[in-house]
Amino acid sequence: MISVSLAAASICFAGACYPALVGSNTPAGMFTVSRQSVADPGYGGDVLVFQESAIHLWAIHRVYTLNPNEDRVGRLRSSRPGARRNVTLGCINVMPEVYDRLVACCSKDVLVVF
């Protein structure tokens, strides 16, 4: 199971927790994740989708760095959860090495966002 705490702005899986960037509209609930390829270079080739609508897609993905003004990497490195909340448009951003660990162990697991 993968769990994401919106309050702590963290993601936990395989017995460890890591900082994560989340947004004010990151949906809470229980979801099934599915790995999907994406062409946009800002996402590193693939994402773990957990919810879709007619116009939106919510996913866990590598930290998006193509807009340097957002300083997502710096915010992700912050020890303050408040610096990591309300950053994204609803997706969950993690460091690339965390994403790789997540895909290796849990890319077909259930995601709980609370």
N, CA and C of each residue as an Amber inpcrd file, in Angstrom:
protein
   342
   0.8400000  -1.1790000   0.0000000   0.0000000   0.0000000   0.0000000
   0.8880000   1.2470000   0.0000000   0.4180000   2.2550000  -0.6940000
   1.0750000   3.5630000  -0.7460000   0.1690000   4.5200000   0.0110000
   0.7330000   5.3030000   0.9150000  -0.0910000   6.2920000   1.6110000
   0.5280000   7.6760000   1.4670000  -0.3530000   8.6550000   1.2960000
   0.0680000  10.0520000   1.1850000  -0.6980000  10.8540000   2.2210000
   0.0370000  11.5190000   3.0830000  -0.5620000  12.4270000   4.0560000
  -0.5060000  13.8350000   3.4810000  -1.6640000  14.4270000   3.2580000
  -1.7000000  15.8030000   2.7580000  -1.2130000  16.7790000   3.8220000
  -1.5360000  16.5260000   5.0820000  -1.1220000  17.4160000   6.1730000
   0.4010000  17.4120000   6.3420000   0.9980000  16.2310000   6.2640000
   2.4490000  16.1110000   6.4340000   3.2060000  16.2730000   5.1250000
   2.4800000  16.3120000   4.0050000   3.0890000  16.3830000   2.6740000
   4.1810000  15.3170000   2.5590000   3.7410000  14.0640000   2.7700000
   4.6830000  12.9480000   2.7050000   4.0300000  11.7460000   2.0380000
   4.8790000  10.8760000   1.5070000   4.4270000   9.6370000   0.8810000
   5.1570000   8.4870000   1.5630000   4.4260000   7.4260000   1.8780000
   5.0090000   6.2650000   2.5520000   4.6930000   5.0030000   1.7620000
   5.6910000   4.1340000   1.6390000   5.5250000   2.8310000   0.9830000
   6.7330000   1.9830000   1.3490000   6.5580000   0.6830000   1.3180000
   7.6360000  -0.2710000   1.5770000   8.3850000   0.0360000   2.8780000
   7.6630000   0.4950000   3.8980000   8.2540000   0.7130000   5.2080000
   9.0390000   1.9950000   5.3920000   8.9730000   2.9260000   4.4400000
   9.6980000   4.1940000   4.5550000   8.8190000   5.3430000   4.0960000
   9.1020000   6.5400000   4.6090000   8.3560000   7.7480000   4.2310000
   9.3140000   8.7770000   3.6450000   8.7890000   9.5810000   2.7250000
   9.5800000  10.5670000   2.0120000   8.7660000  11.8510000   1.8680000
   9.4330000  13.0000000   1.7380000   8.7070000  14.2410000   1.4590000
   8.0280000  14.1760000   0.0940000   6.9090000  14.8750000  -0.0300000
   6.1830000  14.9480000  -1.3000000   5.5990000  16.3470000  -1.4490000
   5.4270000  16.7700000  -2.6790000   4.7070000  18.0100000  -2.9550000
   3.2730000  17.6350000  -3.2820000   2.3320000  18.3690000  -2.7080000
   0.9130000  18.1320000  -2.9500000   0.2370000  19.4680000  -3.2300000
  -1.0040000  19.3990000  -3.6950000  -1.7420000  20.6120000  -4.0090000
  -2.9980000  20.7320000  -3.1820000  -3.5960000  21.8990000  -3.1940000
  -4.8370000  22.1080000  -2.4380000  -5.9800000  21.2840000  -3.0110000
  -5.8580000  20.8700000  -4.2580000  -6.9140000  20.0590000  -4.8610000
  -6.4750000  18.6070000  -5.1010000  -5.4350000  18.1560000  -4.3930000
  -5.0740000  16.7360000  -4.4610000  -6.2260000  15.9570000  -3.8380000
  -6.8420000  15.0520000  -4.5820000  -8.0220000  14.3650000  -4.0520000
  -7.6530000  13.3540000  -2.9650000  -8.4730000  13.3320000  -1.9150000
  -8.3200000  12.3420000  -0.8540000  -9.1700000  11.1270000  -1.1930000
  -8.7460000   9.9740000  -0.7090000  -9.5070000   8.7570000  -0.9250000
  -8.6090000   7.5770000  -1.1870000  -9.2200000   6.4920000  -1.6370000
  -8.4960000   5.2630000  -1.9630000  -8.5450000   5.0710000  -3.4720000
  -7.3940000   4.8040000  -4.0710000  -7.2770000   4.7420000  -5.5170000
  -6.4090000   3.5550000  -5.9330000  -6.5930000   3.1030000  -7.1540000
  -5.6970000   2.1540000  -7.7810000  -4.7850000   2.9490000  -8.6950000
  -3.4910000   2.6770000  -8.6530000  -2.5600000   3.4020000  -9.5180000
  -2.2780000   2.5840000 -10.7720000  -2.0150000   3.2920000 -11.8560000
  -1.6220000   2.6270000 -13.0980000  -0.5190000   3.4470000 -13.7600000
   0.4970000   2.7740000 -14.2070000   1.6350000   3.4340000 -14.8340000
   1.2870000   3.7660000 -16.2780000   1.5410000   5.0220000 -16.6580000
   1.2530000   5.4640000 -18.0220000   2.4250000   6.2560000 -18.5670000
   2.7060000   6.0710000 -19.8280000   3.7400000   6.8480000 -20.5130000
   3.2140000   8.2410000 -20.7960000   4.1120000   9.2280000 -20.7330000
   3.7720000  10.6060000 -21.0790000   4.8910000  11.1900000 -21.9330000
   4.5140000  12.0150000 -22.8810000   5.4870000  12.5940000 -23.8090000
   6.1740000  13.8440000 -23.2470000   5.5200000  14.5750000 -22.3620000
   6.0800000  15.8200000 -21.8260000   7.3870000  15.5170000 -21.0930000
   8.4960000  16.1420000 -21.4900000   9.7900000  15.8470000 -20.8720000
   9.8600000  16.2150000 -19.3840000   8.9790000  17.0380000 -18.9010000
   8.9850000  17.4390000 -17.5040000   8.6070000  16.3330000 -16.5390000
   8.1040000  15.2140000 -17.0670000   7.6450000  14.1300000 -16.2000000
   8.5460000  12.8980000 -16.2550000   9.5810000  12.9150000 -17.0530000
  10.5270000  11.8150000 -17.0800000  10.0810000  10.5720000 -17.8100000
   9.0310000  10.6570000 -18.6240000   8.6180000   9.5240000 -19.4550000
   7.4140000   8.7510000 -18.9840000   7.1370000   8.7710000 -17.6820000
   5.9750000   8.0310000 -17.1860000   5.4950000   8.6170000 -15.8690000
   4.2540000   8.2860000 -15.5160000   3.6350000   8.7210000 -14.2660000
   2.7920000   7.5730000 -13.7220000   2.4410000   7.6630000 -12.4580000
   1.5050000   6.7210000 -11.8400000   0.1770000   7.4410000 -11.6470000
  -0.7470000   7.2080000 -12.5560000  -2.0520000   7.8730000 -12.5220000
  -2.9010000   7.2550000 -11.4260000  -3.5980000   8.1140000 -10.6610000
  -4.5080000   7.5830000  -9.6480000  -5.9310000   8.0880000  -9.7850000
  -6.1660000   9.1120000 -10.5820000  -7.5380000   9.5510000 -10.8420000
  -7.5680000  10.3510000 -12.1340000  -8.6450000  10.1850000 -12.8820000
  -8.8280000  10.9330000 -14.1270000 -10.2520000  11.4470000 -14.2100000
 -10.4040000  12.5870000 -14.8560000 -11.7330000  13.1000000 -15.2020000
 -11.6840000  13.4480000 -16.6840000 -12.7360000  14.0250000 -17.1750000
 -12.7760000  14.3920000 -18.5920000 -11.6990000  15.4260000 -18.9450000
 -11.2890000  16.2490000 -17.9780000 -10.3280000  17.3110000 -18.2770000
  -9.0770000  17.3010000 -17.4010000  -9.0240000  16.4410000 -16.3780000
  -7.8810000  16.4240000 -15.4630000  -7.3330000  15.0140000 -15.2920000
  -6.0630000  14.9680000 -14.9310000  -5.4120000  13.7130000 -14.5920000
  -4.5750000  13.9750000 -13.3520000  -4.7140000  13.1290000 -12.3440000
  -3.9330000  13.2470000 -11.1200000  -2.9880000  12.0660000 -11.0660000
  -1.7180000  12.3330000 -10.7530000  -0.7120000  11.2780000 -10.7800000
   0.3870000  11.5480000  -9.7630000   1.0990000  10.4890000  -9.4500000
   2.3650000  10.5980000  -8.7220000   3.4370000  10.6170000  -9.8030000
   4.3610000  11.5700000  -9.7030000   5.4270000  11.6310000 -10.7030000
   6.6770000  12.2900000 -10.1460000   7.7300000  12.1850000 -10.9160000
   8.9840000  12.8430000 -10.5610000   8.7240000  14.3450000 -10.4530000
   9.4740000  15.0070000  -9.5820000   9.2850000  16.4400000  -9.3740000
   9.4370000  17.1740000 -10.7050000   8.4650000  18.0270000 -10.9900000
   8.4230000  18.7880000 -12.2340000   9.3640000  19.9850000 -12.0970000
  10.3510000  20.0830000 -12.9810000  11.3740000  21.1280000 -12.8490000
  11.4270000  22.1050000 -14.0180000  10.5010000  22.0260000 -14.9570000
  10.5890000  22.8780000 -16.1430000  10.1630000  24.3240000 -15.8970000
   9.6300000  24.6200000 -14.7180000   9.3280000  26.0030000 -14.3550000
  10.1890000  26.3610000 -13.1430000  11.4150000  26.8680000 -13.3580000
  12.3380000  27.1170000 -12.2500000  11.8100000  28.1210000 -11.2180000
  10.8890000  28.9850000 -11.6090000  10.3320000  29.9600000 -10.6630000
   9.5700000  29.2870000  -9.5190000   9.1120000  28.0600000  -9.7220000
   8.3630000  27.3500000  -8.6810000   9.2710000  26.7400000  -7.6160000
  10.5510000  26.5790000  -7.8970000  11.5290000  25.9910000  -6.9700000
  10.9940000  24.7150000  -6.3200000  10.4520000  23.8310000  -7.1240000
   9.8650000  22.5980000  -6.5830000  10.8970000  21.7160000  -5.9000000
  12.1050000  21.6400000  -6.4430000  13.1270000  20.8140000  -5.7980000
  13.4760000  21.3900000  -4.4300000  13.6620000  22.6790000  -4.3460000
  13.9590000  23.3210000  -3.0610000  12.8410000  23.1200000  -2.0560000
  11.6150000  23.2500000  -2.5050000  10.4660000  23.0520000  -1.6160000
  10.3540000  21.5940000  -1.1900000  10.6650000  20.6840000  -2.0930000
  10.6210000  19.2590000  -1.7720000  11.6870000  18.8960000  -0.7350000
  12.7950000  19.5780000  -0.7600000  13.8770000  19.3320000   0.2140000
  13.6080000  19.9720000   1.5770000  12.6300000  20.8270000   1.6640000
  12.3300000  21.5060000   2.9260000  11.8450000  20.5110000   3.9840000
  12.2600000  20.7220000   5.2130000  11.7860000  19.8840000   6.3190000
  10.4160000  20.3450000   6.8190000   9.9470000  21.4790000   6.3340000
   8.6480000  22.0230000   6.7620000   7.5370000  21.5510000   5.8290000
   6.5820000  20.7720000   6.3410000   5.4670000  20.3260000   5.5000000
   4.7270000  21.4780000   4.8230000   4.6230000  22.6180000   5.4940000
   3.9280000  23.7670000   4.9170000   4.5600000  24.2530000   3.6220000
   5.8540000  24.0670000   3.4770000   6.5490000  24.4760000   2.2550000
   6.2520000  23.5230000   1.1040000   5.7570000  22.3110000   1.4500000
   5.5070000  21.2960000   0.4240000   4.0270000  21.1750000   0.0520000
   3.1630000  21.8770000   0.7730000   1.7280000  21.8270000   0.4750000
   1.3510000  22.9710000  -0.4610000   0.2530000  22.7760000  -1.1880000
  -0.2960000  23.7950000  -2.0880000   0.7050000  24.2360000  -3.1510000
   1.5010000  23.2890000  -3.6150000   2.5190000  23.5730000  -4.6220000
   2.0600000  23.1150000  -5.9990000   1.4330000  21.9570000  -6.0660000
   1.0690000  21.3700000  -7.3500000  -0.3740000  21.6970000  -7.7160000
  -0.7600000  21.2830000  -8.8990000  -2.1500000  21.4430000  -9.3340000
  -2.9820000  20.2220000  -8.9500000  -2.4540000  19.4080000  -8.0410000
  -3.1730000  18.2350000  -7.5620000  -2.3730000  16.9540000  -7.6450000
  -1.3420000  16.9550000  -8.4740000  -0.4910000  15.7660000  -8.5500000
   0.4040000  15.6880000  -7.3200000   1.0320000  14.5410000  -7.1520000
   1.9600000  14.3050000  -6.0580000   3.3450000  14.1970000  -6.6730000
   4.2350000  15.1190000  -6.3150000   5.5980000  15.1510000  -6.8530000
   6.5570000  14.5720000  -5.8290000   7.4880000  13.7420000  -6.2960000
   8.5310000  13.1760000  -5.4330000   9.8710000  13.2820000  -6.1530000
  10.9450000  13.1150000  -5.4110000  12.2770000  13.1140000  -6.0190000
  12.3800000  11.9260000  -6.9830000  13.1710000  12.0440000  -8.0450000
  13.2780000  10.9620000  -9.0190000  13.6540000   9.6040000  -8.4150000
  14.5720000   9.5940000  -7.4570000  14.9720000   8.3140000  -6.8590000
  13.8440000   7.6970000  -6.0380000  13.0030000   8.5260000  -5.4390000
  11.8360000   8.0290000  -4.7000000  10.8260000   7.4540000  -5.6880000
  10.6140000   8.1490000  -6.7880000   9.7020000   7.6480000  -7.8170000
  10.1780000   6.2880000  -8.3310000  11.4760000   6.1540000  -8.5980000
  12.0090000   4.8850000  -9.0930000  11.7870000   3.7600000  -8.0820000
  11.9940000   4.0350000  -6.7860000  11.7270000   3.0270000  -5.7460000
  10.2530000   2.6520000  -5.7250000   9.4000000   3.6510000  -5.8490000
   7.9580000   3.4260000  -5.8250000   7.5290000   2.5440000  -6.9950000
   7.9930000   2.8430000  -8.1780000   7.6470000   2.0430000  -9.3570000
   8.1540000   0.6170000  -9.2050000   9.3690000   0.4550000  -8.6850000
   9.9690000  -0.8760000  -8.5500000   9.1830000  -1.7890000  -7.6160000
   8.5670000  -1.2200000  -6.6000000   7.8960000  -2.0770000  -5.6120000
   6.3800000  -2.0240000  -5.6550000   5.8300000  -0.9070000  -6.0550000
   4.4210000  -0.6780000  -5.7130000   3.5680000  -0.1100000  -6.8320000
   3.9850000  -0.2220000  -8.0680000   3.2720000   0.4520000  -9.1550000
   1.8850000  -0.1230000  -9.4390000   1.5270000  -1.2090000  -8.7850000
   0.1740000  -1.7610000  -8.9490000  -0.5700000  -1.8050000  -7.6090000
  -0.0450000  -1.1040000  -6.6130000  -0.6360000  -1.1040000  -5.2820000
  -1.7990000  -0.1190000  -5.1770000  -2.4600000  -0.1910000  -4.0470000
  -3.5210000   0.7510000  -3.7130000  -2.8650000   1.9990000  -3.1100000
  -3.4010000   3.1490000  -3.4640000  -2.9540000   4.4380000  -2.9320000
  -4.0500000   4.9630000  -2.0210000  -3.6630000   5.3740000  -0.8100000
  -4.5810000   6.0230000   0.1080000  -4.0610000   7.4360000   0.3440000
  -4.8780000   8.4210000   0.0270000  -4.5410000   9.8300000   0.2350000
  -5.4640000  10.3400000   1.3120000  -4.8750000  10.9040000   2.3730000
  -5.6850000  11.4000000   3.4920000  -5.1610000  12.7170000   4.0130000
